[in-house]
């Protein structure tokens, strides 16, 4: 029960972060268009750019998109290894370092990584954590979808390469 509450809370926090993020981006773009518009009528204000009654619809759209976005952007994937995770821990650490991640914490059954750079973390709104649940095989890896696909691809390639090297010896 506690795990479900924690997952739900994390989902809600991500949704709220994306709501704020999308709203800021939207108003920045509209503000830039307003500032550089050659067609400014006398007395036209920023709010006048929107048709009457459209702001609540825009807000509802942002709420809907920000509620769906975490579900589409973050997921958990299985990683099958040829043995226990401890056998591949150093290789995984090497892959993560090459992708500019640093180990945040390592506990029995769980290893987490975060991005090294502050700018990279900020652009992901500090939702850059990649978690390896190392309790068994398969290992479950959770994180931002785009990064996770790259990480898993590199790890799978290295595991296959290591298997081929062992067969050739």
N, C-alpha and C positions, 0 to 999 in steps of 0.2 A: 504494500500500500504506500509506503514511504517513497519507494522508487518511482511509482506512478505520479505521485504529487511533485516530486523533484523534476521529472520529465515535463509535466504540465507547466510547472513554474518556469522552467528554462524556455519552453516554447512561447509562453506569454511574454517573457522578457525580450526574446528575439523579435517577436511580432511588434512590440512597442518600440524597440530600437529601429526597426525598419520603417515603422510609421513615421517616426520623427525624421529619419534619414530621407525618405521619399518626399516628405513635406518640405524639408529644407532645400533639396535639389529642385523641386518644382518651383518654389518661390524665388530661388536664385535665378533660374532660367527666365521666369516671367518678369522678374525685376530687371534683368539685363535687357530683355526685349523692350520693356517700358522705358528704360533710360536711354536706349539708343534708337528709339522710334522717331522717325522724322515726321510722323503724322500726328504729333501731339496737339490735341485741341486745347484751347484755353480752359483751364480749370479742371482738366481731366485728371482724376486721381488714380492711384494704383488699383483700388477696389473697383473703379469704373471699367476696368479692362474686362471684367467678368459680367456675363449676362445675369440679370437679376434672378436669384434663386439657384444659380449654378454652384455657388460655393458649398452648400450642403451636399450636393451630388458629388462634387470633387472630393470632399472629405469622406463620404461614404465609399467612394472608389478606392481611396488610399487605405481606409480601414480594411476593405476586402482584400486588396493586394497584399498588404502587410500581414494579414492573417494567413494567407495561402503561401506566401513566399518562404517562410522557414521550412515548411513541409517539402517544398520543391528543392530547396538549396542545401539542406542538411540531411544526411542519411547514414545508415549503418550498413556496412558491407562485410561479408565473410572473406577471410584470407586463409587459404589452405596452404599449409607448410608441410614439408617432408620431415616432420618431427616436431618436437617441442619448441616453443617460442624462444626459450633460453639459448637454443642452438643458433638461432638467427638474430638474437637481440643486437649483437654488434653490427651486423649487416643492416638491420633496420635503422639503427642509430646513425650509421654512415649515410644511408639514403636520406634520412631526415635532415642531416647537416648539409648535404648537397642542395637540398631544397630550401635552405635557410630557416630551418626549424631548430629549436633548442629544447632539450628535455626539461619539462616543467616539474614533473614528479614521477617517481618510480616506486610503486608499492607492489606487494605480492598480488598478482592477478590483474594489474592495471598499470599502464605506462602512458603518460600524456606529454604532448609536445605543443609548443606555441611558436609563432613566428618570432624571428629575432628582431627585426626592425620595428621601430615605433610607428613609422609611416604605414608599413604593411599591416600592422595590427589595427591602426586607426581606420584605414580604408575598409577593413572588414568589421569595424565597430567592436573590436576585441572579441569577436566570435570566430577566432582562428584556431581553436584548440582541436587537436587530433588525438583521439583516445584509442589505445589498443587494449582490449580486454583479453588478457593473455592466459586465462584460466584453462583453456583446452585447445583442441584442434577441431574446428577452425577457430582462428583468432578473429574476434569481431573488432572492426575498425570503424570509428564514428568521426564525422567531421563535415566540413564544407565540401559539397559535392565535387566541384571543379578541382580542388586541391586533392581530394581523396582519390579521384580517378588517376591523377598523375602519380601520386604516392604508391598506390596499389600496382599500377603498371610497372613502375620501376622495381618494386620489391619482387613482383612475380618474375620479371625478366632476370633479376639477379639470382633468384632461387632456381630457375630453369638453367641458367648459365652454370651455377655451382653443381647442379645435378649432372649436367653434361661433362663438366670437368672431372667429376668423380668417376663417371663411367669410362672416360678415356684413359684413366690412369691404370 
